[in-house]
Amino acid sequence: MPTLYVVATPIGNLGDMSPRAVQVLRDCGLIAAEDTRVTRKLLTRFGITTPTLSNHRHNEGDRAAQLVARMLQEDMDVALVTDAGTPCVSDPGYALVAQAAQAGIAVIAVPGPCAAAAALSISGIEARAFAFYGFLPRAAGDLRQSLLAMAQSGVPVAVVHESPHRVLDLMAQIAATLPGCRVSVSCDLTKLYELTLRGEADEVLAAMRANPNADKGEYCLVLDLRSAALPPAPPAPTASLEARLLERLMAGETLRAAGEALQAGGEKRNEVYRAATRVKAFLAQFSA
């Protein structure tokens, strides 16, 4: 019976590649990689000539069934890797692991680098219990709701990822939504210019804004939700979304600006969109 090996690879420093990981990648019959070009550079560095096949977020649904069938037909071991870190942790691979296990194929972890674990370990935040959220929503209203839900979940520590181009927006929303929240923000973990900033969200935000290189590198954030001062729950609005949109329009705002304001206040984006569509239709009657 073949085996699927889930192999962690370095998140920056190639010295973190374990001897076991190298051996598994050499011995297996095929490597399922998130991006074969990225993985080929790693394999070349360690003199590994095993063939690769793409298995990324956009094709893994179909690819998983093909790979499992091939493993069974050829009695072939396969290694699953992503561009960096541990597969299936905010990275592709889940479909292949699930289908391989369902087919009776042994699934074995070859553990190693993981950005979330690395960031937690140097955060200075006690994390006997934590939740990993990966990438949070982009829309301001959805992001605010996600942060509030995290803080109200009862899990004391949260770990999230963010891209360099959006990290300042995320930090600004954390500072505004969860005042007093202590954070540890790590960038370029294990690389030459690794940097970790620790403190209250507004302090870390100020330090990041003063850093001309803040928009470079990948980020992993650890939030100590126990230190956040949660705002009191706002009273439930008595007016409909449509009425509140119309009120803002009469005050001179555009429909788009009015919708964004309601989202920032906690309303769900889809509901605001539907209300705005109804308001547009209503106003169109008077301009026809």
VEXVO-611958 format. One record per residue: residue number from 1; residue in one letter; x, y, z of N, C-alpha, C in turn. Coordinates in steps of 0.001 Angstrom, whole numbers. Layout:
<rs>
R   i aa     nc1     nc2     nc3    cac1    cac2    cac3     cc1     cc2     cc3
R NUM  a       X       Y       Z       X       Y       Z       X       Y       Z
...
</rs>
This chain:
<rs>
R   i aa     nc1     nc2     nc3    cac1    cac2    cac3     cc1     cc2     cc3
R   1  m     860   -1200       0       0       0       0     892    1245       0
R   2  p     617    2225    -871    1436    3438    -935    1222    4327     292
R   3  t    2070    5357     384    2010    6304    1493    2040    7723     947
R   4  l    1226    8585    1544    1277   10017    1249    2017   10697    2396
R   5  y    3127   11358    2077    3905   12084    3076    3583   13573    2977
R   6  v    3192   14171    4077    2911   15607    4125    4158   16275    4695
R   7  v    4913   16928    3820    6279   17363    4147    6346   18880    4330
R   8  a    6775   19320    5495    6996   20746    5750    8334   21169    5150
R   9  t    8361   22355    4539    9584   22886    3939    9884   24259    4538
R  10  p   11101   24766    4388   11487   26033    5026   10587   27201    4642
R  11  i   10381   28103    5597    9610   29328    5332   10541   30482    4968
R  12  g   11830   30205    4888   12791   31239    4528   14209   30721    4553
R  13  n   14641   30253    5701   16009   29774    5884   16111   28309    5469
R  14  l   16877   28037    4412   16989   26670    3908   17674   25736    4904
R  15  g   18358   26313    5892   18965   25493    6931   17950   24773    7791
R  16  d   16680   25168    7696   15621   24525    8475   15076   23269    7790
R  17  m   15573   22948    6611   15142   21727    5917   15706   20527    6673
R  18  s   14821   19641    7122   15280   18517    7947   15854   17399    7085
R  19  p   16834   16635    7616   17365   15478    6875   16273   14490    6484
R  20  r   15276   14318    7351   14195   13382    7029   13391   13883    5843
R  21  a   13110   15195    5809   12358   15750    4690   13115   15548    3385
R  22  v   14415   15785    3398   15239   15589    2198   15160   14139    1730
R  23  q   15274   13209    2672   15264   11792    2319   13917   11363    1737
R  24  v   12830   11835    2345   11502   11477    1851   11297   12009     433
R  25  l   11706   13240     182   11535   13820   -1149   12385   13094   -2189
R  26  r   13513   12559   -1767   14352   11786   -2686   13757   10413   -2978
R  27  d   13164    9795   -1971   12737    8406   -2095   11360    8229   -2717
R  28  c   10495    9237   -2625    9129    9062   -3137    9123    9070   -4661
R  29  g    8021    8608   -5232    7940    8535   -6683    7513    9827   -7336
R  30  l    6860   10702   -6580    6327   11938   -7137    6132   12947   -6016
R  31  i    6318   14239   -6358    6093   15317   -5395    4933   16174   -5897
R  32  a    3878   16266   -5108    2748   17130   -5419    3038   18499   -4807
R  33  a    3235   19514   -5652    3729   20813   -5191    2730   21925   -5493
R  34  e    2650   22904   -4593    1768   24054   -4812    2185   24805   -6073
R  35  d    3479   25086   -6201    4037   25718   -7399    5312   24956   -7745
R  36  t    5281   24232   -8843    6425   23377   -9190    7695   24188   -9418
R  37  r    7561   25444   -9858    8756   26271  -10085    9435   26610   -8770
R  38  v    8637   26946   -7754    9204   27248   -6436    9838   25994   -5830
R  39  t    9135   24885   -5914    9641   23646   -5324   10889   23165   -6053
R  40  r   10965   23361   -7374   12139   22911   -8114   13400   23607   -7633
R  41  k   13306   24881   -7255   14474   25589   -6709   14942   24923   -5422
R  42  l   13992   24537   -4573   14346   23866   -3323   14978   22508   -3610
R  43  l   14392   21761   -4521   14915   20432   -4837   16318   20517   -5427
R  44  t   16543   21503   -6286   17870   21689   -6882   18907   21971   -5809
R  45  r   18524   22779   -4818   19451   23111   -3721   19910   21868   -2977
R  46  f   19057   20847   -2874   19408   19645   -2137   19678   18439   -3049
R  47  g   19830   18695   -4329   20184   17633   -5253   19116   16567   -5408
R  48  i   17847   16969   -5358   16728   16018   -5452   16157   16080   -6867
R  49  t   16039   14929   -7510   15594   14885   -8906   14199   14287   -9085
R  50  t   13487   14046   -8014   12140   13471   -8078   11223   14360   -8925
R  51  p   10421   13775   -9826    9502   14588  -10634    8424   15256   -9782
R  52  t    7914   16379  -10275    6894   17140   -9548    5632   17268  -10390
R  53  l    4533   17520   -9700    3231   17736  -10338    2509   18807   -9537
R  54  s    1858   19746  -10214    1206   20840   -9494     -23   20357   -8729
R  55  n    -189   20904   -7542   -1363   20624   -6706   -1641   21884   -5900
R  56  h   -2337   22827   -6552   -2567   24120   -5909   -4054   24320   -5635
R  57  r   -4378   25470   -5079   -5740   25721   -4617   -6771   25669   -5741
R  58  h   -6352   25975   -6946   -7309   26050   -8048   -7508   24711   -8762
R  59  n   -6639   23728   -8523   -6815   22456   -9225   -6857   21246   -8295
R  60  e   -6692   21477   -6975   -6548   20323   -6091   -7822   19485   -5988
R  61  g   -8978   20081   -6268  -10198   19293   -6218  -10172   18144   -7201
R  62  d   -9767   18445   -8447   -9663   17399   -9461   -8373   16607   -9323
R  63  r   -7291   17295   -8998   -5976   16647   -8939   -5924   15572   -7868
R  64  a   -6604   15794   -6753   -6539   14835   -5650   -7004   13451   -6083
R  65  a   -8138   13392   -6774   -8661   12094   -7223   -7696   11427   -8196
R  66  q   -7102   12205   -9103   -6145   11654  -10065   -4921   11078   -9351
R  67  l   -4406   11825   -8383   -3211   11378   -7667   -3487   10119   -6847
R  68  v   -4622   10087   -6172   -4959    8918   -5364   -5088    7687   -6254
R  69  a   -5747    7837   -7396   -5890    6706   -8320   -4522    6230   -8806
R  70  r   -3664    7170   -9113   -2319    6796   -9604   -1499    6117   -8518
R  71  m   -1600    6626   -7290    -869    6011   -6179   -1284    4552   -5997
R  72  l   -2580    4303   -6093   -3079    2940   -5907   -2694    2039   -7082
R  73  q   -2794    2555   -8286   -2476    1750   -9461    -999    1400   -9539
R  74  e    -141    2354   -9196    1307    2163   -9339    1997    1829   -8019
R  75  d    1205    1720   -6937    1779    1485   -5605    2918    2480   -5352
R  76  m    2614    3748   -5560    3630    4806   -5543    3460    5731   -4343
R  77  d    4556    5981   -3648    4556    6966   -2568    4611    8367   -3163
R  78  v    3869    9293   -2557    3841   10687   -3008    4128   11598   -1824
R  79  a    4876   12663   -2071    5116   13687   -1051    4334   14938   -1413
R  80  l    3646   15507    -446    2886   16742    -621    3663   17898       2
R  81  v    3923   18947    -787    4606   20136    -268    3870   21385    -746
R  82  t    4092   22488     -41    3631   23788    -507    4849   24668    -717
R  83  d    4623   25922   -1100    5755   26797   -1403    6642   27015    -185
R  84  a    6050   27045     985    6818   27254    2219    5968   26848    3408
R  85  g    6579   26189    4366    5870   25828    5588    5174   24486    5493
R  86  t    4159   24315    6329    3467   23042    6473    2214   22999    5613
R  87  p    2090   22023    4715     893   21915    3878    -376   21833    4721
R  88  c   -1457   22321    4147   -2803   22260    4739   -3014   23254    5876
R  89  v   -1988   23988    6285   -2148   25018    7310   -2158   26360    6583
R  90  s   -3358   26844    6237   -3531   28049    5425   -2841   27893    4075
R  91  d   -2744   26663    3598   -2119   26333    2317   -2858   25153    1704
R  92  p   -2674   24907     393   -3357   23783    -245   -2918   22429     317
R  93  g   -3710   21406       9   -3342   20040     381   -4450   19251    1034
R  94  y   -5454   19956    1571   -6508   19279    2324   -7199   18206    1487
R  95  a   -7527   18530     233   -8287   17591    -597   -7513   16303    -818
R  96  l   -6217   16410   -1081   -5402   15221   -1317   -5291   14376     -52
R  97  v   -5071   15020    1081   -4980   14285    2351   -6288   13568    2650
R  98  a   -7406   14268    2492   -8712   13686    2807   -9024   12498    1910
R  99  q   -8780   12640     609   -9111   11556    -310   -8155   10374    -174
R 100  a   -6889   10650     117   -5941    9562     329   -6333    8744    1560
R 101  a   -6667    9435    2639   -7062    8737    3866   -8334    7928    3634
R 102  q   -9282    8507    2902  -10538    7811    2623  -10299    6547    1782
R 103  a   -9262    6572     936   -8946    5417      91   -8118    4368     818
R 104  g   -7805    4625    2085   -7033    3659    2854   -5535    3829    2747
R 105  i   -5100    4918    2104   -3669    5199    1975   -3151    5794    3288
R 106  a   -2001    5327    3738   -1396    5888    4952    -955    7324    4681
R 107  v   -1300    8228    5591    -900    9631    5479      19    9941    6655
R 108  i    1262   10295    6348    2294   10472    7370    2815   11902    7335
R 109  a    2896   12546    8497    3444   13902    8585    4961   13857    8717
R 110  v    5617   14716    7960    7057   14954    8123    7152   16393    8616
R 111  p    7085   16594    9925    6914   17949   10468    8142   18825   10299
R 112  g    7887   20118   10400    8971   21085   10258    8456   22496   10391
R 113  p    8980   23423    9614    8644   24840    9769    7154   25128    9616
R 114  c    6672   26061   10448    5291   26544   10392    5305   27977   10913
R 115  a    4901   28925   10091    4980   30339   10472    4179   30629   11730
R 116  a    2986   30037   11851    2145   30307   13020    2830   29850   14303
R 117  a    3399   28658   14293    4082   28145   15486    5318   28979   15805
R 118  a    6042   29371   14752    7243   30182   14974    6888   31533   15587
R 119  a    5852   32180   15047    5439   33485   15564    4952   33376   17008
R 120  l    4198   32336   17313    3742   32130   18695    4915   31971   19643
R 121  s    5922   31220   19218    7027   30881   20117    7854   32088   20520
R 122  i    7855   33139   19705    8670   34324   20022    7817   35528   20385
R 123  s    6531   35321   20562    5619   36443   20795    5707   37010   22211
R 124  g    6106   36184   23167    6062   36619   24558    4660   36619   25127
R 125  i    3746   35967   24415    2344   35890   24845    2036   34458   25254
R 126  e    1501   34287   26464    1165   32940   26920      47   32377   26045
R 127  a     295   31202   25481    -668   30647   24527    -939   29180   24818
R 128  r   -1471   28906   26007   -1873   27522   26308   -3053   27114   25441
R 129  a   -3817   28099   25018   -4908   27863   24070   -4889   29007   23073
R 130  f   -5019   28669   21790   -5051   29709   20763   -5863   29213   19580
R 131  a   -6257   30151   18727   -6994   29821   17501   -6251   30417   16321
R 132  f   -6169   29641   15242   -5509   30094   14025   -6575   30457   12999
R 133  y   -6522   31687   12476   -7550   32174   11560   -7058   32381   10139
R 134  g   -5759   32216    9880   -5259   32441    8530   -5442   33892    8126
R 135  f   -5930   34121    6891   -6147   35474    6389   -7578   35917    6712
R 136  l   -7717   37117    7259   -9023   37659    7637   -9677   38358    6447
R 137  p  -10987   38648    6534  -11676   39327    5426  -11054   40689    5122
R 138  r  -11215   41121    3885  -10635   42401    3469  -11577   43584    3716
R 139  a  -12857   43411    3462  -13811   44516    3611  -13823   45002    5059
R 140  a  -13861   46315    5237  -13731   46901    6569  -14782   46377    7544
R 141  g  -16037   46329    7106  -17097   45867    7998  -16937   44411    8372
R 142  d  -16619   43575    7386  -16429   42144    7655  -15223   41914    8562
R 143  l  -14157   42697    8330  -12955   42558    9154  -13257   42926   10605
R 144  r  -13970   44020   10791  -14327   44443   12157  -15158   43364   12850
R 145  q  -16126   42809   12142  -16962   41762   12721  -16140   40533   13077
R 146  s  -15182   40183   12229  -14320   39026   12508  -13477   39259   13757
R 147  l  -12922   40449   13893  -12106   40758   15068  -12946   40704   16348
R 148  l  -14144   41262   16294  -15016   41229   17469  -15407   39793   17819
R 149  a  -15695   38995   16796  -16055   37593   17046  -14892   36834   17661
R 150  m  -13686   37111   17200  -12501   36471   17774  -12357   36832   19247
R 151  a  -12528   38131   19545  -12357   38596   20923  -13429   38044   21847
R 152  q  -14612   37767   21307  -15728   37275   22116  -15827   35751   22131
R 153  s  -14895   35075   21475  -14975   33618   21331  -14618   32857   22603
R 154  g  -13876   33504   23493  -13410   32814   24691  -12030   32208   24529
R 155  v  -11510   32155   23300  -10135   31680   23069   -9213   32878   23272
R 156  p   -8221   32785   24159   -7482   33983   24565   -6508   34549   23552
R 157  v   -6031   33727   22633   -4988   34170   21700   -5396   33806   20273
R 158  a   -5152   34722   19347   -5459   34483   17942   -4200   34675   17111
R 159  v   -4057   33854   16079   -2930   33960   15152   -3492   34160   13755
R 160  v   -2983   35184   13057   -3464   35465   11704   -2284   35752   10778
R 161  h   -2519   35571    9490   -1547   35917    8459   -2010   37182    7749
R 162  e   -1050   37917    7183   -1426   39066    6355    -316   39361    5358
R 163  s    -717   39904    4214     243   40266    3176     872   41614    3522
R 164  p    2058   41904    2962    2727   43172    3290    1949   44400    2845
R 165  h    1117   44254    1806     404   45416    1267    -869   45732    2051
R 166  r   -1289   44824    2939   -2528   45056    3682   -2309   45072    5193
R 167  v   -1083   44853    5620    -861   44682    7054   -1122   45968    7837
R 168  l    -828   47136    7254   -1084   48385    7977   -2588   48611    8151
R 169  d   -3373   48270    7139   -4831   48382    7266   -5344   47450    8358
R 170  l   -4800   46236    8401   -5218   45288    9433   -4862   45809   10818
R 171  m   -3642   46306   10980   -3224   46811   12284   -4067   48013   12712
R 172  a   -4404   48875   11770   -5240   50036   12101   -6616   49586   12577
R 173  q   -7161   48554   11943   -8478   48052   12347   -8403   47368   13709
R 174  i   -7311   46648   13981   -7139   46018   15296   -7083   47095   16385
R 175  a   -6284   48146   16128   -6151   49222   17117   -7481   49919   17372
R 176  a   -8286   50084   16313   -9565   50779   16463  -10632   49888   17080
R 177  t  -10648   48615   16716  -11711   47706   17150  -11426   47086   18510
R 178  l  -10134   46794   18779   -9740   46126   20024   -8701   46967   20761
R 179  p   -9065   48158   21211   -8088   49025   21888   -7463   48328   23089
R 180  g   -6150   48520   23234   -5431   47892   24341   -4936   46499   24032
R 181  c   -5331   45945   22896   -4917   44584   22547   -3411   44528   22365
R 182  r   -2767   43601   23058   -1332   43378   22886   -1121   42479   21675
R 183  v    -147   42843   20859     123   42067   19659    1625   41817   19520
R 184  s    1933   40763   18800    3301   40487   18375    3233   40298   16868
R 185  v    3942   41142   16138    3884   41131   14674    5249   40710   14143
R 186  s    5284   39565   13468    6541   39033   12938    6541   39096   11419
R 187  c    7657   39528   10871    7817   39646    9428    9087   38925    8992
R 188  d    9022   38258    7834   10199   37585    7269   10814   36590    8247
R 189  l    9980   35785    8875   10465   34796    9842   11530   33898    9219
R 190  t   12609   33702    9944   13783   32872    9625   14671   33466    8541
R 191  k   14290   34628    7977   15094   35229    6913   16085   36235    7487
R 192  l   16929   36783    6623   18008   37664    7056   17492   38880    7812
R 193  y   16381   39472    7334   15875   40698    7955   14632   40439    8806
R 194  e   14596   39284    9453   13473   38962   10336   13275   40061   11373
R 195  l   12011   40425   11594   11693   41495   12540   10426   41139   13290
R 196  t   10440   41326   14606    9242   41141   15420    9035   42384   16287
R 197  l    7837   42942   16233    7457   44095   17047    6409   43648   18047
R 198  r    6550   44081   19298    5623   43673   20348    5135   44907   21100
R 199  g    3887   44875   21525    3334   45982   22295    1838   46081   22059
R 200  e    1225   47170   22533    -178   47387   22258    -342   47742   20780
R 201  a   -1516   47446   20241   -1731   47562   18802   -1396   48954   18268
R 202  d   -1787   50007   18981   -1521   51353   18469     -27   51666   18471
R 203  e     707   51131   19460    2153   51341   19513    2857   50623   18363
R 204  v    2457   49383   18131    3062   48613   17036    2703   49236   15689
R 205  l    1476   49729   15553    1062   50387   14317    1932   51605   14040
R 206  a    2194   52412   15064    3035   53602   14890    4442   53213   14452
R 207  a    4996   52146   15063    6339   51693   14695    6370   51185   13258
R 208  m    5320   50512   12834    5270   49998   11475    5130   51125   10467
R 209  r    4330   52128   10798    4169   53270    9893    5477   54046    9735
R 210  a    6325   53985   10754    7614   54678   10693    8678   53860    9971
R 211  n    8353   52617    9645    9308   51721    8989    9105   51788    7474
R 212  p   10067   52296    6714    9881   52418    5260    9796   51073    4546
R 213  n   10189   50004    5215   10156   48675    4600    8989   47828    5100
R 214  a    7986   48470    5697    6865   47713    6265    6062   46976    5205
R 215  d    6138   47433    3957    5356   46797    2897    6123   45681    2196
R 216  k    7120   45129    2870    7889   44020    2306    7837   42830    3260
R 217  g    7814   41634    2710    7832   40425    3541    6438   39977    3938
R 218  e    6340   38723    4338    5061   38159    4780    4935   38295    6301
R 219  y    3710   38496    6778    3484   38777    8188    2679   37677    8876
R 220  c    3014   37459   10129    2218   36597   11001    2010   37362   12301
R 221  l     750   37514   12707     408   38312   13877    -175   37426   14972
R 222  v     232   37709   16206    -317   37027   17378   -1031   38083   18220
R 223  l   -2303   37860   18509   -3118   38814   19256   -3450   38244   20624
R 224  d   -3121   38999   21678   -3513   38622   23035   -4863   39275   23311
R 225  l   -5925   38536   23058   -7273   39092   23142   -7703   39388   24572
R 226  r   -7001   38825   25549   -7337   39072   26955   -7113   40530   27338
R 227  s   -6209   41194   26608   -5865   42573   26966   -6732   43606   26235
R 228  a   -7604   43163   25363   -8410   44103   24563   -9587   44629   25364
R 229  a   -9849   45918   25202  -11026   46536   25823  -12143   46529   24795
R 230  l  -13079   45618   24957  -14157   45499   23984  -15150   46643   24143
R 231  p  -15559   47234   23029  -16549   48313   23113  -17904   47753   23527
R 232  p  -18714   48552   24220  -20060   48073   24552  -20862   47815   23295
R 233  a  -21711   46847   23353  -22530   46519   22186  -23442   47697   21861
R 234  p  -23458   48155   20613  -24311   49288   20253  -25783   48883   20315
R 235  p  -26645   49819   20620  -28077   49479   20630  -28534   49050   19242
R 236  a  -29421   48111   19207  -29921   47627   17918  -30646   48747   17201
R 237  p  -30300   48991   15943  -30973   50072   15204  -32446   49750   14994
R 238  t  -33264   50785   15054  -34696   50580   14851  -35093   50836   13400
R 239  a  -34257   51605   12685  -34568   51911   11281  -33978   50831   10379
R 240  s  -34603   50597    9242  -34110   49611    8286  -32828   50111    7630
R 241  l  -32125   49191    6997  -30929   49578    6266  -31266   50574    5165
R 242  e  -32383   50341    4482  -32781   51242    3413  -33014   52658    3940
R 243  a  -33661   52755    5104  -33940   54072    5674  -32646   54782    6068
R 244  r  -31710   54011    6617  -30448   54632    7030  -29608   55045    5822
R 245  l  -29681   54263    4742  -28986   54672    3518  -29586   55956    2957
R 246  l  -30901   56023    2920  -31565   57223    2409  -31239   58445    3265
R 247  e  -31168   58256    4577  -30835   59365    5466  -29455   59922    5152
R 248  r  -28503   59024    4883  -27143   59471    4561  -27095   60134    3178
R 249  l  -27897   59623    2254  -27959   60250     935  -28479   61685    1048
R 250  m  -29489   61870    1887  -30054   63212    2072  -29059   64145    2748
R 251  a  -28099   63560    3483  -27083   64377    4141  -25918   64693    3205
R 252  g  -25984   64182    1965  -24968   64535     976  -23968   63447     647
R 253  e  -24082   62282    1291  -23149   61195     991  -23560   60481    -292
R 254  t  -22568   59864    -938  -22886   58996   -2071  -23424   57681   -1525
R 255  l  -24101   56930   -2388  -24638   55637   -1951  -23513   54695   -1553
R 256  r  -22423   54752   -2291  -21284   53886   -1960  -20709   54241    -593
R 257  a  -20504   55538    -338  -19945   55967     945  -20889   55606    2090
R 258  a  -22183   55760    1856  -23163   55421    2887  -23110   53932    3202
R 259  g  -22995   53110    2162  -22911   51662    2368  -21664   51274    3137
R 260  e  -20526   51884    2787  -19268   51577    3483  -19341   51984    4949
R 261  a  -20015   53091    5226  -20157   53540    6614  -20979   52548    7435
R 262  l  -22041   52030    6838  -22853   51043    7553  -22064   49749    7792
R 263  q  -21244   49351    6810  -20416   48158    6996  -19399   48382    8111
R 264  a  -18782   49549    8134  -17811   49860    9186  -18475   49855   10562
R 265  g  -19782   50136   10583  -20518   50113   11840  -20990   48737   12253
R 266  g  -20657   47727   11439  -20962   46361   11842  -21994   45640   11007
R 267  e  -22594   46336   10023  -23585   45668    9192  -22900   44749    8186
R 268  k  -23561   43663    7828  -22980   42697    6904  -22991   43241    5486
R 269  r  -21883   42976    4777  -21716   43535    3436  -22836   43109    2488
R 270  n  -23186   41839    2485  -24218   41362    1557  -25571   42019    1818
R 271  e  -25893   42206    3105  -27176   42831    3438  -27188   44303    3034
R 272  v  -26047   44986    3233  -25954   46385    2812  -26073   46484    1295
R 273  y  -25427   45555     595  -25500   45566    -879  -26932   45396   -1364
R 274  r  -27650   44457    -766  -29038   44228   -1183  -29912   45450    -877
R 275  a  -29668   46066     291  -30439   47261     639  -30137   48405    -326
R 276  a  -28851   48544    -694  -28467   49607   -1629  -29104   49378   -2993
R 277  t  -29216   48120   -3404  -29868   47804   -4682  -31335   48208   -4660
R 278  r  -31996   47970   -3531  -33404   48353   -3416  -33563   49874   -3397
R 279  v  -32631   50559   -2740  -32681   52021   -2716  -32483   52583   -4122
R 280  k  -31533   52004   -4879  -31314   52435   -6261  -32584   52287   -7087
R 281  a  -33224   51150   -6957  -34455   50885   -7713  -35553   51875   -7322
R 282  f  -35633   52172   -6024  -36641   53121   -5543  -36394   54515   -6125
R 283  l  -35137   54976   -6103  -34824   56315   -6590  -34978   56410   -8104
R 284  a  -34759   55268   -8789  -34855   55280  -10260  -36279   55614  -10713
R 285  q  -37277   55366   -9888  -38664   55669  -10262  -38869   57159  -10465
R 286  f  -38072   57959   -9738  -38284   59407   -9786  -37399   60094  -10820
R 287  s  -36468   59344  -11413  -35584   59941  -12420  -35934   59486  -13810
R 288  a  -36921   58580  -13909  -37309   58064  -15226  -38096   59128  -16001
</rs>
